[in-house]
């Protein structure tokens, strides 16, 4: 008998509750069953599935009832058992199920859209996968002897050596998992490397009465800096770094680039200044659900690309706990400084213009901004750096080229822009400050004096988009 959309959706929510319980029970069993260690995980994989893919149990009654709709043709979810943190792997699998459920429910309740059965069944297949994994470990994941652990570790270590760097292999495992889950035709999220194309000015020019809705009020992340730390003793400063740092939120599951440098345009990173020059995000990062961060960085070594070294390939499933997201690798670690802003809007710095043709930044300067509830400068609050240089900052018709433009701002406060022009050759440093009260649409323009020179700043406002 065919089930309608409502019955199937209700069954999925009930299954999710069971899945949460199973996940908690599984966490309690991990340490006792020797699955908290890499050796234990590898031994388990060798005993139960030598190729490292996930284990699928017998179809449930719901799958059997829906078998006429080609459930078996949907891609299976790869199991990331070889990650360093077992809890993170379980969180990832459970979170993927939650993301699908949230997106499906939002279509139904907010827009009245008919929910395709293939999307519902994709969610069920994913949650069933998590359930079967926990059941399999509960039944078979007992500790093995130290001898067999050693044999398994040696065998898989040799295998990793033949495939290349182990850290990169683990990241590639995540890539496969993502493509099987979100890159399928039923999800239509494109490929793993696709970037988000949603505009940060989605509602800037909309009439207020059209967008004045609580469905657009949600949390957003503010990204401040990315720092390379704990460099391996076998590597020496400075580093010529290239690659990608990206975030994925629930809006479209595509990459929102924070840093992206090609090999030909790599960044010189020094021990004195170990920060990457961030250029994103391209739109505000919605933080209503956990956000996935991905780091793929390499070091340029000489003219031949084959000589380049992997710096770090790592992920972080960030759940808005703490103000730093950590990444661990064999060559270095990294720290992403960030903040979760409740009830946020997004501001786009459209332009910063020096009025009157004066070369205000001849000796360099710094322009930064932050979300604030006060107009005064809080020296303890972190800032988003829009442009900074100890050398002359080029001006095109008075307009400055900004490295970053999109920032998140609390709806109950505003955006504070601090402008500083460095001094030199007998000219003192001068500064100015602007405060833009938050809006949910339209464009704001303010100006201030920096020394004797007028600087004009233009900002576009928009609600956050919660669903593609």
C-alpha positions as CSV (number, residue, x, y, z in Angstrom):
1,X,0.0,0.0,0.0
2,X,1.4,3.4,-1.0
3,X,1.9,5.9,1.8
4,X,1.1,9.5,1.3
5,X,3.5,12.4,2.1
6,X,2.0,13.1,5.6
7,X,2.2,9.5,6.8
8,X,5.8,9.2,5.5
9,X,6.9,12.4,7.1
10,X,5.3,11.5,10.5
11,X,7.2,8.1,10.3
12,X,10.4,9.9,9.6
13,X,10.1,12.2,12.7
14,X,9.3,9.2,14.9
15,X,12.4,7.5,13.5
16,X,14.5,10.5,14.2
17,X,13.6,10.3,17.9
18,X,14.7,6.7,18.0
19,X,17.8,7.7,16.2
20,X,18.7,10.3,18.8
21,X,18.3,7.7,21.6
22,X,20.4,5.1,19.7
23,X,23.1,7.8,19.1
24,X,23.3,8.5,22.9
25,X,23.5,4.8,23.7
26,X,26.2,4.3,21.1
27,X,28.3,7.1,22.5
28,X,28.3,5.4,25.9
29,X,29.5,2.1,24.3
30,X,32.3,3.5,22.3
31,X,35.0,3.6,25.0
32,X,34.0,0.2,26.4
33,X,34.1,-1.5,22.9
34,X,37.5,0.0,22.0
35,X,36.1,2.2,19.3
36,X,37.4,5.4,20.8
37,X,40.9,4.6,19.4
38,X,42.1,4.6,15.8
39,X,43.4,1.0,16.2
40,X,40.0,-0.1,17.5
41,X,38.2,1.5,14.6
42,X,40.5,0.0,12.0
43,X,40.2,-3.4,13.5
44,X,36.4,-3.2,13.5
45,X,36.5,-2.2,9.8
46,X,38.7,-5.1,8.9
47,X,36.5,-7.6,10.8
48,X,33.2,-6.4,9.4
49,X,33.8,-4.6,6.1
50,X,37.2,-4.6,4.5
51,X,36.4,-2.0,1.9
52,X,35.4,0.6,4.5
53,X,31.9,1.3,3.2
54,X,28.8,1.3,5.5
55,X,26.9,-1.7,6.5
56,X,23.2,-2.0,5.5
57,X,20.8,-4.1,7.5
58,X,17.6,-5.7,6.4
59,X,15.0,-3.3,4.9
60,X,12.4,-2.0,7.4
61,X,8.7,-2.2,6.9
62,X,8.6,1.3,5.6
63,X,11.2,0.6,2.9
64,X,9.3,-2.5,1.9
65,X,6.1,-0.5,1.6
66,X,7.9,2.1,-0.5
67,X,9.9,-0.4,-2.6
68,X,7.9,0.5,-5.7
69,X,9.5,3.9,-5.7
70,X,13.0,2.7,-6.4
71,X,14.5,3.2,-2.9
72,X,17.3,0.8,-3.8
73,X,18.5,3.2,-6.6
74,X,19.3,6.0,-4.2
75,X,23.0,6.3,-3.3
76,X,24.1,4.9,0.0
77,X,26.0,7.0,2.6
78,X,29.7,6.3,3.1
79,X,30.7,5.8,6.7
80,X,33.5,8.1,7.9
81,X,34.9,5.7,10.6
82,X,38.5,6.7,10.2
83,X,38.1,10.2,11.4
84,X,40.1,11.1,14.5
85,X,37.0,11.9,16.5
86,X,34.4,9.2,16.6
87,X,31.8,11.5,18.2
88,X,32.3,13.9,15.3
89,X,31.5,11.2,12.8
90,X,28.3,10.3,14.6
91,X,27.3,14.0,14.9
92,X,27.9,14.4,11.2
93,X,25.7,11.5,10.2
94,X,22.9,12.5,12.6
95,X,23.2,16.2,11.5
96,X,22.8,15.2,7.8
97,X,19.5,13.6,8.7
98,X,18.4,16.6,10.7
99,X,19.2,19.0,7.8
100,X,17.1,17.1,5.3
101,X,14.2,16.9,7.8
102,X,14.4,20.7,8.5
103,X,14.5,21.6,4.8
104,X,11.6,19.3,4.0
105,X,9.5,20.6,6.9
106,X,10.2,24.3,6.0
107,X,8.9,23.7,2.4
108,X,5.8,22.1,3.8
109,X,4.9,24.6,6.6
110,X,6.2,27.9,5.2
111,X,5.5,27.6,1.5
112,X,2.8,24.9,1.3
113,X,5.0,23.1,-1.3
114,X,4.1,19.5,-2.1
115,X,7.0,17.4,-0.8
116,X,8.4,14.9,-3.4
117,X,8.4,11.4,-2.1
118,X,12.0,10.8,-3.3
119,X,13.2,13.6,-0.9
120,X,11.4,12.0,2.0
121,X,12.8,8.6,1.2
122,X,16.3,10.0,0.9
123,X,16.0,11.3,4.5
124,X,14.6,7.9,5.6
125,X,17.5,6.0,3.9
126,X,20.0,8.3,5.6
127,X,18.5,7.9,9.0
128,X,18.1,4.2,8.5
129,X,21.8,4.1,7.7
130,X,22.7,5.7,11.0
131,X,20.4,3.4,12.9
132,X,21.9,0.3,11.2
133,X,25.4,1.5,12.0
134,X,24.6,1.9,15.7
135,X,22.9,-1.5,15.8
136,X,25.8,-3.2,14.1
137,X,28.4,-1.8,16.5
138,X,26.2,-2.7,19.4
139,X,26.1,-6.3,18.2
140,X,29.6,-6.8,16.9
141,X,31.9,-4.0,18.1
142,X,33.5,-5.9,21.0
143,X,37.2,-5.3,21.7
144,X,39.6,-7.4,19.8
145,X,43.0,-8.8,21.0
146,X,46.0,-6.5,21.0
147,X,47.6,-8.8,18.4
148,X,44.8,-8.4,16.0
149,X,44.6,-4.7,16.6
150,X,48.3,-4.4,15.8
151,X,47.9,-6.5,12.6
152,X,45.0,-4.4,11.5
153,X,46.8,-1.1,12.2
154,X,49.9,-2.3,10.3
155,X,47.8,-3.5,7.3
156,X,45.8,-0.3,7.0
157,X,48.8,1.9,7.6
158,X,50.5,0.2,4.6
159,X,47.3,0.7,2.6
160,X,47.3,4.4,3.5
161,X,50.9,4.8,2.5
162,X,50.2,3.3,-0.9
163,X,47.3,5.8,-1.4
164,X,49.2,8.9,-0.2
165,X,49.0,11.0,2.8
166,X,46.6,9.6,5.4
167,X,45.1,13.0,6.3
168,X,44.2,13.7,2.7
169,X,42.7,10.3,2.4
170,X,40.4,11.0,5.4
171,X,39.3,14.2,3.8
172,X,38.6,12.4,0.5
173,X,36.5,10.0,2.5
174,X,34.4,13.0,3.6
175,X,34.2,14.2,0.0
176,X,32.7,10.9,-1.1
177,X,30.3,10.8,1.8
178,X,29.1,14.3,0.9
179,X,28.7,13.6,-2.7
180,X,26.7,10.4,-2.0
181,X,24.4,12.3,0.4
182,X,24.0,15.8,-1.1
183,X,25.4,15.5,-4.6
184,X,22.7,13.0,-5.7
185,X,19.9,14.0,-8.2
186,X,17.4,13.9,-5.4
187,X,19.3,16.6,-3.4
188,X,20.5,18.7,-6.3
189,X,23.3,20.4,-4.4
190,X,25.8,20.0,-7.2
191,X,29.3,18.8,-6.7
192,X,31.5,19.0,-3.6
193,X,33.4,22.0,-4.8
194,X,30.4,24.0,-5.9
195,X,30.2,27.4,-4.2
196,X,27.0,29.1,-3.0
197,X,25.4,31.5,-5.5
198,X,22.8,33.1,-3.3
199,X,23.1,36.9,-3.1
200,X,23.9,38.7,0.2
201,X,21.5,41.4,-1.1
202,X,18.5,39.2,-1.6
203,X,16.0,41.5,0.0
204,X,17.8,44.8,-0.2
205,X,15.4,46.3,-2.8
206,X,12.3,44.6,-1.5
207,X,9.4,46.6,0.0
208,X,9.4,46.3,3.8
209,X,5.9,44.9,3.9
210,X,6.9,42.0,1.7
211,X,9.8,40.7,3.8
212,X,8.7,41.7,7.3
213,X,8.4,38.1,8.5
214,X,9.8,36.3,11.6
215,X,10.8,33.4,9.3
216,X,13.8,35.5,8.2
217,X,15.1,36.2,11.7
218,X,17.7,33.7,12.7
219,X,21.3,33.3,14.0
220,X,24.3,34.0,11.8
221,X,28.1,33.6,12.2
222,X,30.6,36.4,12.2
223,X,34.0,35.2,10.9
224,X,37.0,37.2,12.2
225,X,40.3,35.4,11.4
226,X,42.0,32.2,10.5
227,X,45.4,31.5,12.2
228,X,48.0,28.8,11.5
229,X,49.5,27.4,14.7
230,X,51.7,24.5,16.0
231,X,53.7,24.2,12.9
232,X,55.5,20.8,12.6
233,X,59.2,21.0,13.4
234,X,60.0,19.6,9.9
235,X,58.5,22.7,8.3
236,X,60.0,26.2,8.4
237,X,58.5,29.7,8.2
238,X,57.7,31.4,5.9
239,X,55.1,29.4,4.1
240,X,53.7,29.9,0.6
241,X,50.1,28.8,1.2
242,X,47.3,28.1,-1.2
243,X,44.0,26.3,-1.1
244,X,40.5,26.7,0.4
245,X,38.8,27.4,3.7
246,X,35.0,27.2,3.4
247,X,31.8,26.9,5.3
248,X,28.6,25.0,4.6
249,X,25.3,25.9,6.2
250,X,21.8,24.5,5.8
251,X,20.7,27.1,3.2
252,X,22.1,25.3,0.2
253,X,24.8,23.0,1.5
254,X,27.3,24.5,-0.9
255,X,30.7,26.0,-0.1
256,X,30.8,29.6,1.2
257,X,34.4,30.5,0.6
258,X,36.3,32.3,3.4
259,X,39.7,31.9,1.8
260,X,40.5,30.8,-1.8
261,X,44.0,31.1,-3.3
262,X,45.4,29.4,-6.4
263,X,48.9,28.1,-6.5
264,X,49.9,31.0,-8.9
265,X,48.6,33.5,-6.4
266,X,49.5,31.9,-3.1
267,X,49.9,33.9,0.2
268,X,53.1,34.4,2.1
269,X,52.4,33.4,5.7
270,X,55.1,34.3,8.3
271,X,55.6,33.4,11.9
272,X,55.1,37.0,12.9
273,X,51.8,37.2,10.9
274,X,50.4,33.6,10.7
275,X,46.9,34.7,9.6
276,X,45.3,34.0,6.2
277,X,43.9,37.0,4.3
278,X,40.2,36.1,4.4
279,X,38.0,37.3,1.5
280,X,34.7,35.8,2.6
281,X,32.0,34.8,3.3
282,X,30.2,35.8,0.1
283,X,26.9,35.9,2.1
284,X,26.1,35.6,5.8
285,X,26.5,32.1,7.2
286,X,23.2,30.9,8.8
287,X,23.8,29.3,12.1
288,X,20.3,28.0,13.1
289,X,21.8,24.4,12.6
290,X,25.4,23.4,13.0
291,X,27.8,24.7,10.3
292,X,30.5,22.5,8.6
293,X,33.9,24.0,8.0
294,X,36.4,22.5,5.6
295,X,40.1,23.4,5.3
296,X,42.3,22.2,2.3
297,X,45.6,24.0,2.3
298,X,48.9,23.2,0.6
299,X,52.4,24.7,0.6
300,X,54.0,25.7,-2.6
301,X,57.5,24.3,-2.9
302,X,59.5,25.4,-5.9
303,X,58.3,25.6,-9.5
304,X,57.1,22.0,-9.8
305,X,53.6,21.4,-8.4
306,X,54.5,17.7,-7.7
307,X,56.9,18.9,-5.0
308,X,54.2,20.8,-3.1
309,X,53.3,19.6,0.4
310,X,49.9,19.2,2.1
311,X,49.7,21.6,5.0
312,X,46.3,20.7,6.5
313,X,43.1,18.9,5.4
314,X,40.5,19.0,8.1
315,X,36.9,19.7,9.0
316,X,35.0,21.0,12.0
317,X,31.3,20.4,12.7
318,X,30.6,23.7,14.5
319,X,27.6,23.9,16.8
320,X,27.9,27.5,18.0
321,X,29.7,26.5,21.1
322,X,32.7,28.7,21.8
323,X,34.3,31.5,19.9
324,X,37.0,29.4,18.1
325,X,36.7,26.5,15.7
326,X,39.8,24.3,15.9
327,X,41.4,22.2,13.1
328,X,44.1,19.5,13.7
329,X,46.5,18.2,11.2
330,X,49.9,16.4,11.1
331,X,51.8,19.4,9.7
332,X,50.0,22.1,11.7
333,X,46.8,23.1,13.5
334,X,44.6,26.1,12.8
335,X,42.2,28.3,14.7
336,X,39.1,30.0,13.1
337,X,38.0,32.9,15.3
338,X,34.2,33.5,15.0
339,X,31.1,34.5,16.9
340,X,27.4,33.6,16.8
341,X,25.1,36.6,16.5
342,X,21.4,36.1,17.4
343,X,18.6,37.6,15.4
344,X,21.0,38.8,12.7
345,X,20.8,40.6,9.3
346,X,23.6,40.9,6.7
347,X,25.3,44.1,5.7
348,X,27.3,44.5,2.4
349,X,29.9,47.2,2.4
350,X,29.2,48.5,-1.2
351,X,31.9,51.1,-1.2
352,X,34.3,53.2,0.9
353,X,35.2,56.4,-0.9
354,X,37.7,59.2,-0.1
355,X,35.9,62.4,-1.1
356,X,37.8,65.2,-2.9
357,X,40.6,63.3,-4.5
358,X,42.9,63.4,-1.5
359,X,45.4,60.5,-1.1
360,X,44.4,59.8,2.5
361,X,46.0,56.3,2.7
362,X,49.4,57.2,1.2
363,X,51.2,55.5,4.2
364,X,48.7,52.7,4.6
365,X,45.8,52.3,7.0
366,X,43.2,50.0,8.4
367,X,39.4,49.9,8.0
368,X,37.5,47.4,10.1
369,X,33.9,46.9,11.3
370,X,31.9,45.0,13.9
371,X,28.4,44.4,15.1
372,X,27.7,46.6,18.1
373,X,24.8,47.9,20.2
374,X,26.8,51.0,21.0
375,X,28.3,53.8,18.9
376,X,31.5,54.0,21.0
377,X,34.6,51.9,20.3
378,X,34.9,48.8,22.4
379,X,38.6,47.9,22.5
380,X,37.9,44.3,23.6
381,X,35.6,43.4,20.7
382,X,37.0,41.7,17.7
383,X,36.6,43.3,14.3
384,X,36.2,42.2,10.7
385,X,39.1,43.7,8.8
386,X,38.0,45.1,5.4
387,X,41.4,46.4,4.3
388,X,44.7,46.8,6.0
389,X,48.2,47.7,4.8
390,X,51.4,49.2,6.0
391,X,52.0,50.5,2.5
392,X,50.0,52.9,0.3
393,X,46.4,51.7,-0.3
394,X,45.5,52.2,-4.0
395,X,42.4,54.3,-4.7
396,X,40.4,54.1,-7.9
397,X,38.6,57.4,-8.3
398,X,38.7,57.7,-4.5
399,X,37.2,54.2,-4.0
400,X,39.1,51.6,-2.0
401,X,39.4,47.9,-2.9
402,X,38.1,45.9,0.0
403,X,39.3,42.4,0.8
404,X,35.9,41.6,2.5
405,X,32.5,43.0,2.1
406,X,29.8,40.9,3.8
407,X,29.3,41.0,7.6
408,X,26.6,39.8,10.0
409,X,25.0,42.4,12.2
410,X,22.6,42.0,15.2
411,X,19.2,43.3,14.3
412,X,18.9,45.1,17.7
413,X,22.2,47.0,17.2
414,X,24.1,48.3,14.3
415,X,27.3,48.2,12.2
416,X,30.3,50.2,13.5
417,X,33.0,51.1,10.9
418,X,36.4,52.3,12.3
419,X,38.7,54.0,9.8
420,X,42.3,54.7,10.4
421,X,44.9,56.3,8.1
422,X,48.5,55.7,9.1
423,X,50.9,58.6,9.4
424,X,54.4,59.1,8.0
425,X,56.8,61.8,6.8
426,X,55.6,64.2,9.5
427,X,51.9,63.5,9.0
428,X,50.1,62.1,12.0
429,X,47.8,59.1,12.1
430,X,44.1,60.1,11.9
431,X,40.9,58.2,12.5
432,X,37.2,58.3,12.1
433,X,34.1,56.3,13.2
434,X,30.7,55.6,11.7
435,X,27.7,53.8,13.2
436,X,24.9,52.4,11.0
437,X,21.7,51.3,12.8
438,X,20.6,47.9,11.6
439,X,18.0,47.6,8.9
440,X,16.4,44.6,7.1
441,X,16.4,46.2,3.6
442,X,17.4,49.3,1.7
443,X,20.8,51.1,1.4
444,X,22.5,53.4,4.0
445,X,25.1,56.0,3.3
446,X,27.1,58.0,5.9
447,X,30.3,60.0,5.9
448,X,32.8,61.2,8.5
449,X,35.9,63.3,8.7
450,X,39.2,61.4,9.0
451,X,41.6,64.2,9.9
452,X,40.5,66.9,7.4
453,X,39.3,64.5,4.8
454,X,35.8,63.2,4.2
455,X,35.3,59.5,3.9
456,X,31.9,58.1,2.6
457,X,30.7,54.6,3.4
458,X,27.7,52.9,1.6
459,X,26.1,49.8,3.1
460,X,23.3,47.5,1.7
461,X,21.1,45.7,4.1
462,X,19.3,42.4,3.7
463,X,17.5,39.6,5.7
464,X,19.3,36.3,5.8
465,X,18.0,33.7,3.4
466,X,17.1,30.5,5.3
467,X,16.3,28.1,2.5
468,X,17.4,28.0,-1.1
